[in-house]
């Protein structure tokens, strides 16, 4: 199986001949062993970190029946020599074992004398090898072998062997299987962390804004006890608590498409939810000492409360009323469904098309009240009316017709 796995790995070398690639395909029977190879490489990388270095800091690789091309041995214009091993590289701590492999098959016996170190060490497979006395060290695919000195000829048991002094740069950048499985969580937590930093920067900007300064002049209690700073800290704490909650979830949760989609939707609205808590104090409360009360409420509850209030104002006022239009615009913006007309130019990014495709009749109504264009077209020339009719979203059709969409 080792031969099959390495043939598959080496088949990715674009410099291989067609004949060599055909033989590789025949050996592997068109099976790429993707999962198996990932698991093996993951084990090699983890085991290498627990492997004791050979006392000589040298491992050996015996080859026969081939001749190294001059460009492998000679330095190029950048002073580099050697090449990349596309497959897994099996070596031994014992020089005599490598010599044995080099001299018992074919011609041109060659031995790589490979320097290794604390970082560039292979995985000791002696404890599970069929031949434990060979003291095998296995390196992951795509490790680089650099020729450090000119090859020399040595006589071993009456046969001349070519010895190449080399240094290895072990490829430790391959992901372990745990990291592959945890990639979604890693990316999601990085996204949330960046959003958290954005929120903190925006909160700092809000504290220095003229609106806050004007409100504090009218709220001496908030200014005296610095309740606005307490409100800022409560928003930051809510965001940090949310990050901790998602960080505690295991990788299996993130690898569920249903859960991951919901998490991404939460992430895209997090900034609006968090900043709304601070702006709720500015926009929806009056009088002094209101900061402390707002800081005790969760940002999710205040977000829902704000949206409900905006929906009520928008639907009550309608698009002929400025208060209704402003409320509808704010509600659409908070839900990520607002684009200025010059930003879209129609097409797939249009909020009205997105709302129609998702069957969101209430959102269509809000967009219409806010004055968003209802006749934008996608790349195929379909309007929101076409999309709603195709998907049989009757409530969407009724709202579109009601607001004179084409």
C-alpha positions in Angstrom: 0.0 0.0 0.0 2.9 2.3 0.7 3.9 2.0 -3.0 0.4 2.8 -4.1 0.1 5.9 -1.8 3.4 7.2 -3.0 2.6 6.6 -6.7 -0.6 8.7 -6.2 1.3 11.5 -4.5 4.1 11.5 -7.1 1.5 11.6 -9.9 0.9 15.3 -9.1 4.3 16.1 -10.4 3.6 17.8 -13.7 7.2 17.0 -15.0 6.5 13.2 -15.0 6.3 11.5 -18.4 3.0 10.2 -19.8 4.2 6.6 -19.5 5.1 7.1 -15.8 1.7 8.7 -15.1 -0.1 5.8 -16.9 1.8 3.3 -14.8 0.9 5.3 -11.7 -2.8 5.2 -12.7 -2.6 1.4 -13.2 -1.0 0.8 -9.8 -3.5 3.0 -8.0 -6.5 1.7 -10.0 -7.6 5.4 -10.3 -8.1 5.5 -6.5 -6.6 8.7 -5.1 -6.8 7.5 -1.5 -7.4 11.1 -0.4 -8.8 10.5 3.0 -6.3 7.7 3.8 -3.3 9.8 2.8 -4.5 12.8 4.8 -4.9 10.6 7.9 -1.4 9.0 7.4 0.3 12.4 6.9 -1.6 13.7 9.9 -0.2 10.9 12.0 3.3 11.3 10.7 3.4 15.0 11.5 2.1 14.5 15.1 4.4 11.5 15.7 7.4 13.4 14.5 7.0 15.9 17.3 7.4 13.0 19.8 10.3 11.4 18.0 13.8 11.3 19.5 16.4 12.6 17.1 19.1 10.1 16.1 22.4 10.8 18.0 24.3 11.5 14.7 21.5 13.9 13.5 21.7 11.9 10.2 19.3 9.6 8.5 19.9 7.7 5.3 18.0 6.7 2.1 19.3 4.0 -0.2 18.4 4.1 -4.0 19.4 2.0 -6.9 18.7 1.7 -10.6 18.6 5.4 -11.2 21.1 8.3 -11.8 20.5 11.7 -10.3 20.3 14.4 -13.0 23.0 17.1 -12.9 20.5 19.9 -12.2 19.6 18.1 -9.0 23.2 18.2 -7.8 24.4 21.5 -9.2 23.4 24.8 -7.7 21.1 27.0 -9.8 21.5 30.8 -10.3 20.1 31.4 -6.8 22.5 28.9 -5.2 19.9 26.3 -4.6 20.3 22.6 -5.4 18.2 19.5 -4.7 14.5 19.0 -5.1 11.1 18.2 -3.6 10.0 14.6 -2.7 6.4 14.4 -3.8 5.8 11.2 -1.9 6.4 10.1 1.7 10.1 9.7 2.3 11.3 6.6 4.1 14.7 6.8 5.7 16.7 4.8 8.3 18.9 5.7 11.2 21.3 2.9 10.2 23.7 3.7 7.3 24.3 0.0 6.6 20.6 -0.6 6.0 20.5 2.2 3.4 23.6 0.8 1.7 22.0 -2.6 1.7 18.9 -1.2 -0.2 21.2 0.7 -2.5 23.4 -2.3 -3.5 21.0 -5.2 -3.7 19.0 -4.0 -6.7 20.2 -2.9 -10.1 22.9 -0.3 -10.9 24.0 3.1 -9.8 23.7 2.6 -6.0 23.2 5.9 -4.3 22.8 6.8 -0.6 21.4 10.1 0.6 23.1 11.1 3.9 20.4 13.5 5.2 21.0 16.0 8.1 18.0 16.4 10.3 17.2 18.6 13.4 14.7 19.6 16.0 12.2 20.9 13.5 13.1 18.7 10.5 12.8 15.3 12.0 10.7 12.4 10.7 8.4 10.1 12.6 10.1 7.1 14.2 8.1 4.0 13.0 10.2 1.4 14.8 7.4 0.6 17.3 5.0 -0.5 14.6 7.3 -1.5 11.7 7.4 -5.0 10.3 11.2 -4.6 10.4 11.9 -2.7 13.7 15.7 -3.3 13.4 15.7 -1.0 10.3 15.1 2.0 12.6 12.8 3.7 10.0 12.1 7.4 10.1 9.2 8.6 7.8 8.9 12.1 6.4 5.7 13.7 5.1 5.2 14.4 1.4 6.6 17.6 -0.2 9.6 17.7 2.0 12.6 19.4 0.4 16.0 17.8 0.0 18.9 20.2 -0.5 22.2 19.0 -1.7 24.8 20.6 0.7 28.0 19.2 -0.8 29.2 17.5 -4.0 28.6 13.8 -4.0 31.4 11.5 -3.2 32.2 7.8 -4.0 32.7 5.2 -1.3 33.6 1.6 -1.6 31.3 -0.7 0.5 31.8 -4.5 0.5 33.6 -4.3 -2.8 31.0 -2.1 -4.5 31.2 1.6 -5.3 28.4 3.7 -3.7 27.6 7.3 -4.5 26.9 9.3 -1.3 25.0 12.6 -1.5 25.2 14.8 1.7 21.9 16.6 2.1 19.8 18.6 4.4 16.0 18.1 4.7 13.3 20.7 5.2 10.4 18.6 6.4 7.0 19.7 5.2 5.1 20.4 8.4 2.6 22.8 6.8 0.2 20.0 5.9 -2.8 20.1 8.1 -3.5 17.4 10.7 -6.8 15.6 10.4 -8.0 17.4 13.5 -7.2 20.8 11.9 -8.9 19.8 8.7 -12.1 18.8 10.6 -11.8 22.0 12.7 -11.3 24.4 9.7 -14.8 25.7 9.8 -14.6 26.5 13.5 -11.2 28.1 13.0 -12.4 30.4 10.2 -15.6 31.2 12.1 -13.9 32.2 15.3 -11.4 34.3 13.4 -14.4 36.1 11.7 -16.1 36.7 15.0 -12.9 38.0 16.6 -12.4 40.5 13.8 -16.0 41.6 14.1 -15.5 42.0 17.8 -12.5 44.3 17.2 -14.6 46.4 14.7 -17.3 46.8 17.3 -14.9 48.0 19.9 -13.4 50.5 17.5 -16.9 51.8 16.5 -17.9 52.1 20.2 -14.9 54.2 20.9 -15.9 56.4 17.9 -19.4 56.7 19.2 -18.2 57.8 22.7 -16.3 60.7 21.0 -19.2 61.7 18.7 -21.2 64.9 18.9 -24.4 63.0 19.5 -23.1 61.5 22.7 -21.6 64.8 23.9 -25.0 66.5 23.3 -26.9 63.7 25.1 -24.6 63.9 28.1 -25.2 67.6 28.4 -28.9 66.8 28.8 -28.2 63.9 31.1 -26.0 65.1 34.0 -26.5 61.9 35.9 -25.2 59.7 33.1 -22.3 62.1 32.7 -21.4 62.3 36.4 -21.5 58.5 37.0 -20.1 57.8 33.5 -22.9 55.4 32.7 -22.2 55.8 29.0 -18.8 54.1 29.6 -20.6 51.4 31.5 -22.9 50.9 28.6 -19.9 50.6 26.3 -18.4 48.0 28.5 -21.6 46.0 28.7 -21.8 45.8 24.8 -18.1 44.6 24.7 -18.9 42.1 27.4 -22.0 40.8 25.5 -19.8 40.3 22.4 -17.1 38.5 24.4 -19.7 36.3 26.0 -21.0 35.4 22.5 -17.4 34.6 21.3 -16.9 32.3 24.4 -20.2 30.6 23.7 -19.2 29.7 20.1 -15.7 28.8 21.1 -17.1 26.2 23.5 -18.9 24.4 20.7 -17.2 21.3 19.4 -16.1 20.9 15.8 -18.9 18.5 15.0 -21.4 21.3 15.5 -19.6 23.5 13.0 -19.5 20.7 10.5 -23.3 20.5 10.5 -24.4 22.6 7.5 -27.6 23.6 9.3 -25.9 24.9 12.3 -23.1 26.6 10.4 -25.5 28.5 8.1 -27.3 29.8 11.2 -24.0 30.8 12.8 -22.9 32.7 9.7 -26.2 34.5 9.6 -25.6 35.5 13.3 -22.1 36.7 12.5 -23.2 38.9 9.6 -25.7 40.6 11.9 -23.6 40.8 15.0 -22.3 44.3 14.4 -25.7 45.7 13.9 -27.0 43.8 17.0 -24.1 45.1 19.2 -24.1 48.7 18.0 -27.9 48.9 18.2 -27.6 48.4 22.0 -25.5 51.6 22.3 -27.6 53.5 19.8 -30.8 52.4 21.5 -29.9 54.7 24.4 -29.4 57.6 22.0 -32.4 57.0 19.7 -35.1 55.3 21.9 -34.7 56.7 25.4 -35.2 60.1 26.9 -34.2 61.8 30.1 -31.4 61.1 32.6 -29.9 57.9 34.0 -31.2 55.8 31.1 -27.7 54.2 30.4 -27.7 51.9 33.4 -31.0 50.4 32.5 -30.1 49.8 28.9 -26.8 48.3 29.9 -28.6 45.6 31.9 -30.6 44.4 28.9 -29.2 41.9 26.4 -28.2 43.2 23.0 -30.3 40.5 21.4 -33.5 41.5 23.2 -32.9 45.2 22.4 -32.3 44.3 18.8 -35.6 42.5 18.5 -37.3 45.3 20.4 -35.9 47.9 18.0 -36.8 45.9 14.9 -40.4 45.4 16.2 -40.7 49.2 16.8 -39.4 50.1 13.4 -41.7 47.6 11.7 -44.7 49.0 13.5 -43.7 52.6 12.6 -43.1 51.7 9.0 -46.3 49.8 8.4 -48.3 52.4 10.3 -46.8 55.3 8.4 -46.5 53.8 4.9 -44.3 55.2 2.1 -46.2 58.5 1.9 -45.1 59.3 5.4 -41.5 60.4 6.1 -41.5 58.7 9.5 -42.7 55.5 7.9 -40.0 55.7 5.1 -37.2 56.4 7.6 -38.3 53.5 9.9 -38.5 51.1 6.9 -35.0 52.2 5.8 -33.6 51.6 9.2 -35.2 48.2 9.5 -33.9 47.1 6.1 -30.4 48.4 7.0 -30.4 46.6 10.3 -31.2 43.3 8.5 -28.6 43.8 5.8 -31.2 44.3 3.1 -30.6 47.9 2.1 -28.5 49.2 -0.8 -28.4 52.6 -2.2 -29.7 52.6 -5.8 -26.3 53.7 -7.2 -24.6 50.8 -5.4 -26.5 48.0 -7.1 -27.5 48.9 -10.6 -29.9 46.0 -10.3 -28.6 42.5 -10.7 -28.3 39.7 -8.2 -27.2 42.0 -5.4 -30.5 43.8 -5.4 -32.3 43.4 -2.0 -35.7 43.1 -3.6 -34.5 40.1 -5.7 -33.1 38.5 -2.6 -36.3 39.0 -0.6 -38.4 37.6 -3.4 -36.1 34.5 -3.7 -36.4 33.8 0.0 -40.2 34.4 0.1 -39.9 37.3 2.5 -43.2 39.2 1.9 -42.7 41.5 5.0 -39.3 42.4 3.7 -40.7 43.3 0.3 -43.2 45.5 2.0 -40.5 47.2 4.0 -38.4 47.8 0.9 -41.3 49.2 -1.0 -42.1 51.6 1.9 -38.5 52.6 2.1 -38.5 53.5 -1.6 -36.2 50.7 -2.8 -36.6 50.0 -6.5 -38.9 47.0 -7.1 -38.1 46.4 -10.7 -34.4 45.5 -10.6 -33.5 42.6 -12.8 -31.1 39.7 -12.4 -28.6 38.6 -15.0 -31.3 36.7 -16.9 -33.6 39.7 -17.0 -36.0 38.4 -14.3 -37.6 40.8 -11.9 -38.8 40.1 -8.3 -42.3 39.5 -9.8 -40.9 36.8 -12.1 -39.0 35.1 -9.3 -42.0 35.1 -6.9 -44.3 33.8 -9.5 -41.8 31.0 -10.5 -41.4 29.9 -6.9 -45.2 30.3 -6.2 -44.6 32.7 -3.3 -48.2 34.1 -3.3 -47.7 36.6 -0.4 -44.7 38.0 -2.1 -46.7 38.4 -5.4 -49.5 40.2 -3.6 -47.1 42.7 -2.0 -45.3 43.3 -5.3 -48.5 43.8 -7.2 -49.9 46.0 -4.4 -46.8 48.3 -4.8 -47.0 48.4 -8.6 -44.0 46.2 -9.4 -43.6 45.1 -13.0 
